[in-house]
Amino acid sequence: MELRQLRYFVTLAEELHFGRAAAREHIVQSALSQQLQRLERELGVRLLERSTHHVGLTVAGAAFLIEARKIVAQVDRAAQIARNAAGSSLRLRVGIIDASYDSMPQILHEVQARHPDLVIHQVEAGVPEQYQQLLDGRLDVGIGRAALAPPGVASHLFRDDPLGVLVPDGHRFTAMDGVPVATLAREPLLLAEDGRAPEFNQFVVEMCRAAGFTPAVYEGTVESIRAAASLVAGGRCLYCVPSSCISALPGTIWRPLVEPMSHYPWSILWRAAETSDLVRTVIDCARAMSKRLGWLASPDPAAR
């Protein structure tokens, strides 16, 4: 059994798609398939359920995944310790949700100013995936709403981000300074892909229900803010989004939601059992920036 086979298996288990997994590992799909078949032969068990349109894990595969992730994470951690001991540059692995959001880039700018030699690796992943990668040791810090965080993930709330709605140019809402939440009842709303952002979808749906209606959900899904903006610009739907990602979205206009105003809670996330000096620096920078820019709407928000 080879370490690369374990990496390939973990990647495929996360993607459940041979093409995407091969692209992540920078190998051709046939080579990925061959390595995983070899792994199954060496183990003497079937790890994967394959069909023309579906890839899934067998019961044995799901059990194997838990241990394979631990092994890969431990090897990565050992390599990092060796590099640090040899005097290599410090490294920080940071989870981000979407490159369109501006909170983490601002925080990391301050972190970089404190540690000019720090090498920062940004990994784009949904919050559930960030939780798993934090627990596995593949990420040092992440960002997101912490309401659904598992016990092993700690968090620090640093921003209450005003929620608004993206509308296409010329929409009737563009003439409003603020859009009452109840007026969204007559509009198709795009939600994020639920496997990628269940905490955000939950927040939006609960906001609508509190205003007296269940949202009419647009049937399509997207995996990025820019893809969502493209659907909005085409007049297909509207999209609720925090103020921290409203810049450079062509063909759309952002309007704040009012009656009531809603604020989306952003938290720094990290592995509770291991708080390194670099992780503390990220938390300190987030706390300092929050205070300087007035990012918290209230000192002790409830039910985040």
C-alpha positions, 0 to 999 in steps of 0.5 A, spaced: 500 500 500 502 506 498 501 513 501 499 516 494 493 511 494 491 513 500 491 520 498 487 518 491 482 514 495 481 520 500 480 525 494 475 521 491 471 519 497 470 527 498 469 528 490 465 522 489 467 523 481 473 521 478 474 527 473 474 532 479 478 527 483 483 526 478 483 534 476 485 535 484 491 530 484 493 533 477 493 526 474 489 523 468 483 519 470 485 512 468 491 513 472 487 514 478 482 509 477 488 504 476 491 506 483 484 505 486 483 498 483 490 496 486 489 499 493 482 494 493 486 488 490 492 489 496 486 490 501 482 484 499 476 488 499 471 493 495 472 500 497 468 503 492 461 502 488 461 504 481 456 505 476 456 509 469 453 515 473 455 514 480 461 513 485 459 511 492 463 508 498 461 501 500 461 500 508 468 497 508 470 504 504 467 508 509 470 505 515 477 505 511 476 513 509 476 514 517 483 511 518 486 513 511 484 521 513 488 520 519 494 517 516 494 522 510 493 528 515 499 525 520 504 524 514 502 532 512 503 534 519 510 530 520 512 533 514 510 540 516 514 539 523 520 537 519 520 543 515 519 547 521 525 544 524 529 545 518 528 552 518 523 552 512 518 558 512 512 558 516 506 555 513 498 557 515 493 553 511 486 557 511 479 555 509 475 560 505 468 559 502 468 563 496 474 568 493 468 573 493 468 574 500 472 580 503 473 578 511 478 573 510 483 577 505 483 583 510 485 579 516 490 575 512 493 581 510 494 583 517 497 576 519 502 577 513 504 584 516 506 581 523 509 575 519 512 577 513 516 570 511 509 566 513 507 562 507 499 562 507 495 557 503 488 558 501 483 552 500 476 554 498 471 549 501 464 549 504 463 550 511 462 542 512 468 541 509 472 546 513 470 542 519 472 536 516 479 538 514 480 542 521 479 536 525 483 532 520 489 537 521 489 539 513 487 546 515 489 550 521 483 555 521 477 556 517 471 561 516 464 561 517 457 561 521 459 556 527 452 554 529 453 547 526 460 546 528 462 539 531 465 539 538 472 539 536 472 545 532 472 552 536 470 559 534 470 566 535 465 571 532 468 577 529 463 580 524 455 581 524 455 582 516 448 586 514 444 581 509 442 583 503 439 581 496 442 581 489 437 583 484 438 584 476 439 591 473 432 594 472 429 590 477 423 594 481 427 593 488 433 597 485 429 603 486 429 602 494 434 604 499 432 597 503 428 591 501 423 589 506 424 581 507 416 580 506 417 582 499 421 576 497 415 572 498 413 573 491 420 572 488 424 566 486 430 565 491 437 561 489 440 558 495 447 555 495 448 548 494 446 544 500 452 540 501 456 546 501 453 551 505 447 548 509 448 553 515 447 559 510 441 556 507 438 555 514 439 562 516 436 565 509 430 560 510 429 561 517 429 569 516 424 568 511 419 564 515 420 569 521 417 574 516 411 570 515 413 566 508 416 560 506 421 562 500 420 560 493 426 556 491 429 557 484 431 549 482 438 550 480 444 550 484 451 554 483 457 553 487 460 560 487 458 567 488 460 569 481 455 563 478 450 566 482 450 573 480 450 570 473 443 567 474 441 573 477 443 578 472 440 574 467 433 575 471 432 568 473 432 569 480 434 573 486 440 571 491 441 573 498 448 575 500 452 578 505 455 585 504 462 583 504 461 580 497 457 585 493 463 588 489 465 586 482 458 582 481 457 585 474 449 586 472 447 586 479 445 591 484 445 589 492 440 592 496 440 591 504 434 587 507 430 591 512 424 590 516 427 586 520 435 587 518 438 581 518 446 580 520 450 574 518 455 571 523 462 570 521 466 566 525 474 564 525 474 556 526 480 552 528 481 545 531 479 546 539 485 541 541 491 545 538 491 552 538 498 554 535 501 561 535 499 562 528 492 560 529 492 565 535 495 571 531 489 570 526 484 570 532 487 576 534 487 580 528 480 578 527 478 581 533 482 587 532 480 588 525 473 587 528 473 592 533 477 597 529 471 597 523 465 596 528 464 589 525 460 586 530 453 589 531 452 587 538 457 585 543 454 578 545 449 576 539 445 570 541 443 564 537 449 564 532 
